[in-house]
Amino acid sequence: MRARVVVTGLGVVSPIGIGVSDFWKAALSGQSGISAITSFDPFPMDGYRSKVAGQVRNFAVERFLDSAHGERVDRYAQFALVAAKEALADSGLQMAKENPHRVGVIVGAGMGGMVMGEREITQLYQQQKPHRVHPNFIPVITLNSASGIIAMAYGAKGPNLTISTACSSSAHALGQALHCIREGRADVVITVGADASITPLVFAGFCSLRALSSKFNDHPEKASRPFDRLRDGFVMGEGAGTLILESAAHAKKRKAKVYAEIAGYAATSEAYHMVIPREDGLEVAHTMRLALADAGMTPAQVDYINAHATSTTIGDAVEAKAIRQLFKSRADKIAINATKSLIGHTLGAAGAIGGIASVLALHTGHIHPTANYDDPDPACALAGLSRSAQERRVKVALLNAFGFGSNNAAVVLKQAAK
């Protein structure tokens, strides 16, 4: 019999709040974290088609971390460390009492250390002084820098992995953590999603790809509008989310509080296109079906979906079509929301932050609103979407996350057993 896996701690850094309490209060009120980018010093914003993003404001690393952990890592890893610190404290896990080889760290990150990476490459070409490149450049910009520094900070000597599958990275991290515990390779996995890529080059790249919203530069809070008729692209965001996953037996033994259970996971590839999903929605529906099968559940049991819903014209319509294909008439009875409507698309952190919203919906019975759902697009209108917070008893939740590279992830969560 495979081990049950539960969530015992949460931590978040987001454009609508640093800390779960602030994040959840803002989310339930429908507060937008999208604001104007004033400049990419020394670049003015004139050359950018999009000029808005979900930025983490007032983040002073010294407020949360000591200098040894805060100053020597990139912004994305700082976010990851802060979210992990909160989640571990919330879980009540005491590392001094744990077998360190039974505690793992799995991080999902899409871009990695881009803040330092862009800064150092710019200085190298401008100054032409190779000997002045920061001595920690390589270990800081590697995608696994966050997982490494978290493990070192807490003495976690179990499996240490970084998953990088673009926008679905941390949903896959949750799934791999689930497998890791099920298979008996760890009792606890510190599971993190993090990205901080609102940088001159990355932002320019997404603008060139014509992926970002550009119609609402004068009204940033209206720019991220999943499933709405006026959506015109996603809004970049940044942040981190951490979920402490552990075996139910381990959690029970230490009398930990339990938020929810991670019950199933599926990972697939559409093998179709690097950026665009298949328009028929068949592969997305297949991924959700596989995740439910892994959880031993049927579509009839799902009460709530935290949608991938990036606010792109094609992506939202495909996801809605897939939901209708899988759930049929029940599609209009399921509560659905889009966390990205509030914080933008946090890339590698999106699955983890959406996972936190899903866990809190299961735990509290409250579902945050979808912002800017003002004029439902007939191509993706679903009755369970709402501009207002919903209060429902949620027993089973489904988290969707899809990424560049034609990959899909779905995670099934359920209410914790009493």
C-alpha positions as CSV (number, residue, x, y, z in Angstrom):
1,M,0.0,0.0,0.0
2,R,1.5,3.3,-1.1
3,A,2.0,6.1,1.5
4,R,-0.5,8.9,1.7
5,V,1.1,12.3,1.3
6,V,-0.1,15.4,3.2
7,V,0.6,19.1,3.3
8,T,1.7,20.4,6.7
9,G,3.2,23.8,6.0
10,L,2.8,26.8,3.6
11,G,4.9,29.8,2.7
12,V,4.5,32.4,0.0
13,V,6.2,35.5,-1.4
14,S,3.8,37.2,-4.0
15,P,2.8,40.5,-5.5
16,I,-0.2,40.6,-3.2
17,G,1.5,39.7,0.0
18,I,4.6,38.3,1.7
19,G,3.4,35.6,4.0
20,V,0.4,33.3,3.7
21,S,-1.9,35.4,5.9
22,D,-1.4,38.6,3.8
23,F,-1.6,36.7,0.5
24,W,-4.8,34.9,1.4
25,K,-6.6,38.0,2.7
26,A,-5.7,39.9,-0.4
27,A,-6.6,37.0,-2.7
28,L,-10.1,36.6,-1.1
29,S,-10.7,40.3,-1.5
30,G,-9.7,40.2,-5.2
31,Q,-6.8,42.6,-4.8
32,S,-4.6,43.0,-7.8
33,G,-0.8,42.9,-7.5
34,I,-0.3,44.1,-11.1
35,S,1.4,47.5,-11.4
36,A,3.3,49.6,-13.9
37,I,7.0,49.0,-14.5
38,T,8.6,52.5,-14.2
39,S,11.9,51.6,-15.8
40,F,14.5,49.0,-16.3
41,D,17.4,51.2,-15.3
42,P,19.1,52.4,-17.5
43,F,16.5,51.4,-20.1
44,P,13.3,53.5,-20.4
45,M,10.0,51.6,-20.9
46,D,9.4,53.3,-24.2
47,G,10.8,50.4,-26.2
48,Y,8.7,47.8,-24.5
49,R,5.2,46.9,-25.9
50,S,4.1,45.8,-22.4
51,K,4.8,48.0,-19.4
52,V,3.1,46.1,-16.5
53,A,3.9,43.2,-14.2
54,G,3.1,41.5,-11.0
55,Q,6.0,42.8,-8.9
56,V,6.9,41.9,-5.3
57,R,7.0,45.3,-3.6
58,N,8.9,46.3,-0.4
59,F,11.0,43.1,-0.4
60,A,13.9,43.8,1.9
61,V,15.9,40.6,2.2
62,E,17.5,41.6,5.5
63,R,14.0,41.6,7.1
64,F,13.7,37.9,6.5
65,L,17.1,36.3,6.2
66,D,20.6,36.6,7.7
67,S,23.3,38.0,5.4
68,A,24.9,34.6,4.8
69,H,21.7,33.3,3.1
70,G,20.4,36.6,1.7
71,E,23.2,38.5,0.0
72,R,24.9,35.7,-1.9
73,V,22.0,34.4,-3.9
74,D,19.8,35.7,-6.7
75,R,16.5,37.4,-6.1
76,Y,14.5,34.2,-7.1
77,A,16.5,32.2,-4.5
78,Q,15.9,34.8,-1.9
79,F,12.1,34.5,-2.6
80,A,12.5,30.7,-2.3
81,L,14.4,30.9,1.0
82,V,11.8,33.2,2.5
83,A,8.9,31.1,1.4
84,A,10.6,27.9,2.7
85,K,11.4,29.6,6.1
86,E,7.7,30.5,6.6
87,A,6.5,27.0,5.5
88,L,8.9,25.2,7.8
89,A,7.9,27.4,10.7
90,D,4.2,26.8,9.9
91,S,4.7,23.0,9.7
92,G,6.4,22.9,13.2
93,L,9.0,20.6,11.7
94,Q,12.1,20.5,13.9
95,M,15.1,19.5,11.8
96,A,17.2,18.7,14.9
97,K,14.8,15.9,15.6
98,E,14.6,14.6,12.0
99,N,16.9,12.2,10.2
100,P,18.4,14.7,7.7
101,H,18.7,12.0,5.0
102,R,14.9,11.6,5.1
103,V,14.2,15.2,4.3
104,G,14.4,16.3,0.7
105,V,14.2,19.5,-1.3
106,I,12.6,19.7,-4.7
107,V,12.3,23.1,-6.4
108,G,10.6,24.2,-9.6
109,A,12.1,27.1,-11.4
110,G,11.6,28.3,-15.0
111,M,14.4,30.8,-15.5
112,G,16.8,30.7,-12.5
113,G,19.2,33.5,-11.5
114,M,18.4,36.0,-14.3
115,V,18.9,39.2,-12.2
116,M,22.5,38.4,-11.5
117,G,23.0,36.8,-14.9
118,E,21.9,39.8,-16.9
119,R,23.8,42.2,-14.7
120,E,27.1,40.3,-15.0
121,I,26.9,39.7,-18.7
122,T,26.1,43.4,-19.3
123,Q,29.1,44.5,-17.2
124,L,31.4,42.0,-18.9
125,Y,30.6,43.4,-22.4
126,Q,30.6,47.0,-21.3
127,Q,33.8,46.9,-19.3
128,Q,35.6,44.0,-21.0
129,K,37.2,42.8,-17.8
130,P,36.7,39.1,-17.5
131,H,38.6,39.0,-14.2
132,R,35.9,41.2,-12.6
133,V,33.0,38.7,-13.1
134,H,31.5,38.0,-9.7
135,P,33.3,34.9,-8.2
136,N,29.9,33.4,-7.3
137,F,28.4,33.9,-10.8
138,I,28.2,30.3,-11.8
139,P,26.8,28.8,-8.6
140,V,24.3,31.7,-8.3
141,I,22.8,31.5,-11.8
142,T,22.4,27.7,-11.9
143,L,18.8,26.6,-11.8
144,N,19.6,24.4,-8.8
145,S,21.0,27.2,-6.7
146,A,17.7,27.6,-4.7
147,S,17.4,23.9,-3.9
148,G,21.1,23.8,-2.8
149,I,20.9,26.9,-0.6
150,I,17.6,25.7,1.0
151,A,19.1,22.3,1.8
152,M,22.2,23.9,3.3
153,A,20.2,26.3,5.3
154,Y,18.2,23.5,7.0
155,G,20.5,20.6,6.8
156,A,18.2,18.6,4.5
157,K,20.3,15.7,3.1
158,G,17.7,13.7,1.3
159,P,16.9,14.0,-2.5
160,N,17.8,17.4,-3.8
161,L,16.3,18.2,-7.2
162,T,15.4,21.1,-9.5
163,I,12.6,20.7,-12.0
164,S,12.6,23.1,-14.9
165,T,9.7,22.8,-17.3
166,A,8.9,26.5,-17.9
167,C,5.5,27.5,-16.5
168,S,4.7,24.0,-15.1
169,S,7.9,23.6,-13.2
170,S,6.6,23.7,-9.6
171,A,3.5,21.7,-10.4
172,H,5.9,19.0,-11.5
173,A,7.9,19.6,-8.4
174,L,4.8,18.8,-6.3
175,G,4.3,15.7,-8.4
176,Q,7.9,14.5,-8.0
177,A,7.8,15.2,-4.2
178,L,4.6,13.1,-4.1
179,H,6.4,10.2,-5.9
180,C,9.5,10.6,-3.7
181,I,7.5,10.1,-0.5
182,R,5.2,7.4,-1.9
183,E,8.3,5.4,-3.0
184,G,9.8,5.7,0.5
185,R,12.8,7.8,-0.5
186,A,11.9,10.6,2.0
187,D,9.6,11.3,4.9
188,V,9.4,15.0,4.2
189,V,10.0,17.1,1.0
190,I,10.4,20.9,1.1
191,T,8.6,21.6,-2.2
192,V,9.2,25.1,-3.7
193,G,8.4,27.1,-6.8
194,A,10.3,30.3,-7.5
195,D,11.1,32.8,-10.2
196,A,12.1,36.4,-10.4
197,S,12.6,37.2,-14.1
198,I,11.1,40.7,-14.5
199,T,14.4,41.8,-16.0
200,P,15.3,43.8,-19.2
201,L,16.2,40.9,-21.4
202,V,13.6,38.3,-20.3
203,F,10.8,40.9,-20.4
204,A,12.0,42.0,-23.9
205,G,12.0,38.4,-25.0
206,F,8.4,37.8,-23.9
207,C,7.5,41.1,-25.6
208,S,9.1,40.0,-28.8
209,L,7.2,36.7,-28.6
210,R,4.0,38.8,-28.5
211,A,3.0,36.8,-25.4
212,L,2.4,39.7,-23.0
213,S,-0.6,42.0,-22.5
214,S,-0.1,45.5,-24.0
215,K,-3.6,47.0,-24.2
216,F,-3.8,47.9,-20.5
217,N,-0.5,49.7,-19.9
218,D,-2.4,52.7,-18.5
219,H,-4.6,50.5,-16.3
220,P,-2.2,47.8,-15.0
221,E,-4.7,46.2,-12.6
222,K,-7.0,45.3,-15.5
223,A,-4.3,43.7,-17.7
224,S,-4.5,40.1,-16.4
225,R,-8.0,38.9,-17.3
226,P,-8.2,35.1,-17.8
227,F,-11.2,33.8,-19.7
228,D,-12.4,37.4,-20.5
229,R,-13.2,38.5,-24.0
230,L,-10.7,41.4,-23.8
231,R,-7.7,39.3,-22.7
232,D,-4.7,40.0,-24.9
233,G,-1.8,38.1,-23.3
234,F,-0.3,37.2,-20.0
235,V,1.2,39.5,-17.4
236,M,4.6,38.6,-16.0
237,G,4.9,38.1,-12.3
238,E,7.4,37.0,-9.8
239,G,7.4,35.2,-6.4
240,A,7.7,31.9,-4.6
241,G,5.6,29.3,-2.9
242,T,6.5,26.5,-0.6
243,L,4.5,23.5,0.5
244,I,5.9,21.1,3.1
245,L,4.9,17.6,2.0
246,E,5.3,14.6,4.2
247,S,3.9,11.1,4.6
248,A,0.7,11.0,6.6
249,A,2.3,8.5,9.0
250,H,5.2,10.9,9.7
251,A,2.8,13.8,10.2
252,K,0.7,11.8,12.5
253,K,3.7,10.6,14.5
254,R,4.8,14.2,15.3
255,K,1.2,15.4,15.7
256,A,1.4,17.9,12.9
257,K,-1.5,19.9,11.7
258,V,-2.6,18.8,8.2
259,Y,-4.0,21.2,5.6
260,A,-4.8,18.8,2.8
261,E,-3.7,15.6,1.0
262,I,-1.8,15.4,-2.3
263,A,-3.6,12.5,-3.9
264,G,-2.6,12.3,-7.6
265,Y,-0.4,13.6,-10.3
266,A,0.2,13.3,-14.1
267,A,2.8,14.6,-16.4
268,T,2.5,14.4,-20.2
269,S,3.8,16.0,-23.4
270,E,1.7,17.2,-26.3
271,A,4.8,16.8,-28.6
272,Y,3.2,19.5,-30.6
273,H,4.7,23.1,-30.4
274,M,7.2,24.9,-28.2
275,V,4.7,27.7,-27.3
276,I,1.2,27.0,-28.6
277,P,-1.1,24.2,-27.1
278,R,-3.1,21.9,-29.3
279,E,-6.3,23.7,-30.0
280,D,-8.6,20.7,-29.6
281,G,-7.7,20.4,-25.9
282,L,-7.5,16.6,-26.0
283,E,-4.0,16.4,-24.4
284,V,-4.9,18.7,-21.6
285,A,-8.1,16.7,-20.9
286,H,-6.0,13.5,-21.0
287,T,-3.5,14.9,-18.4
288,M,-6.3,15.8,-16.0
289,R,-7.9,12.3,-16.5
290,L,-4.5,10.6,-15.7
291,A,-4.0,12.6,-12.6
292,L,-7.5,11.7,-11.3
293,A,-6.8,8.0,-12.1
294,D,-3.6,8.2,-10.1
295,A,-5.6,9.5,-7.2
296,G,-8.2,6.7,-7.6
297,M,-10.9,9.3,-8.4
298,T,-13.3,10.1,-11.2
299,P,-14.2,13.5,-12.7
300,A,-17.6,13.4,-10.8
301,Q,-15.7,13.9,-7.6
302,V,-13.9,17.1,-8.4
303,D,-15.4,20.2,-6.7
304,Y,-12.8,22.9,-7.7
305,I,-10.2,23.6,-10.3
306,N,-7.3,26.1,-10.0
307,A,-6.9,26.8,-13.7
308,H,-3.6,27.4,-15.5
309,A,-5.5,30.3,-17.1
310,T,-2.7,32.7,-18.2
311,S,-4.9,35.2,-19.9
312,T,-3.8,34.3,-23.4
313,T,-6.3,34.1,-26.2
314,I,-5.5,30.5,-27.2
315,G,-4.4,29.0,-23.9
316,D,-7.6,29.9,-21.9
317,A,-9.9,28.7,-24.7
318,V,-8.0,25.4,-24.9
319,E,-8.1,24.8,-21.2
320,A,-11.9,25.6,-21.0
321,K,-12.5,23.2,-23.9
322,A,-10.5,20.5,-22.2
323,I,-12.5,21.0,-19.0
324,R,-15.7,20.6,-20.9
325,Q,-14.4,17.5,-22.7
326,L,-13.5,15.8,-19.4
327,F,-16.2,16.9,-17.1
328,K,-19.1,17.3,-19.6
329,S,-22.3,18.6,-18.0
330,R,-20.5,18.7,-14.6
331,A,-18.1,21.4,-16.0
332,D,-20.6,24.1,-15.0
333,K,-21.0,22.8,-11.5
334,I,-17.3,23.0,-10.6
335,A,-15.9,26.1,-8.9
336,I,-13.0,27.5,-11.0
337,N,-10.7,30.3,-10.5
338,A,-7.5,31.8,-11.9
339,T,-4.8,32.9,-9.4
340,K,-2.9,34.6,-12.2
341,S,-5.6,37.2,-12.5
342,L,-4.4,38.6,-9.2
343,I,-0.6,38.1,-9.3
344,G,0.2,37.6,-13.0
345,H,2.1,34.6,-14.3
346,T,5.0,33.8,-11.9
347,L,6.4,31.3,-14.4
348,G,8.2,28.5,-12.4
349,A,6.4,29.6,-9.2
350,A,2.9,29.4,-10.7
351,G,2.2,25.8,-9.8
352,A,3.3,26.2,-6.2
353,I,1.4,29.4,-5.6
354,G,-1.7,27.9,-7.3
355,G,-1.2,24.9,-5.1
356,I,-1.3,27.0,-2.0
357,A,-4.5,28.6,-3.2
358,S,-5.9,25.1,-3.8
359,V,-4.8,23.9,-0.3
360,L,-6.4,26.9,1.3
361,A,-9.6,26.4,-0.6
362,L,-9.8,22.8,0.7
363,H,-8.9,23.9,4.2
364,T,-11.1,26.9,4.6
365,G,-14.0,26.4,2.1
366,H,-13.3,29.8,0.5
367,I,-12.3,30.2,-3.2
368,H,-10.8,33.5,-4.3
369,P,-12.3,35.5,-7.1
370,T,-11.1,35.7,-10.7
371,A,-10.2,39.3,-11.3
372,N,-11.3,41.2,-14.5
373,Y,-13.8,38.5,-15.5
374,D,-16.0,41.2,-16.8
375,D,-17.1,40.0,-20.2
376,P,-16.9,36.2,-20.4
377,D,-15.6,35.0,-23.7
378,P,-18.1,32.5,-25.2
379,A,-15.2,30.4,-26.3
380,C,-14.3,29.7,-22.7
381,A,-17.2,30.7,-20.5
382,L,-17.7,28.4,-17.5
383,A,-20.4,28.9,-14.9
384,G,-18.1,28.1,-12.0
385,L,-16.0,31.2,-12.7
386,S,-16.8,34.2,-10.5
387,R,-15.6,37.8,-10.0
388,S,-16.6,37.3,-6.3
389,A,-15.2,35.0,-3.6
390,Q,-17.1,31.8,-3.4
391,E,-17.9,29.8,-0.2
392,R,-18.2,26.1,-0.9
393,R,-17.3,22.9,0.7
394,V,-14.4,21.6,-1.4
395,K,-13.5,18.0,-1.0
396,V,-11.4,17.5,-4.1
397,A,-9.4,20.1,-6.0
398,L,-7.5,19.9,-9.3
399,L,-4.5,22.1,-10.1
400,N,-3.5,22.6,-13.7
401,A,-0.2,23.8,-15.0
402,F,1.0,23.8,-18.6
403,G,4.4,25.0,-19.9
404,F,6.4,25.9,-23.0
405,G,8.0,22.9,-24.5
406,S,4.6,21.3,-25.0
407,N,4.4,19.8,-21.5
408,N,1.4,19.5,-19.2
409,A,1.0,18.8,-15.4
410,A,-2.0,18.2,-13.3
411,V,-2.1,17.6,-9.5
412,V,-5.1,16.3,-7.5
413,L,-5.5,17.5,-3.9
414,K,-8.2,16.5,-1.4
415,Q,-9.5,17.4,2.0
416,A,-7.5,15.9,4.8
417,A,-9.0,12.9,6.5
418,K,-10.2,13.6,10.0
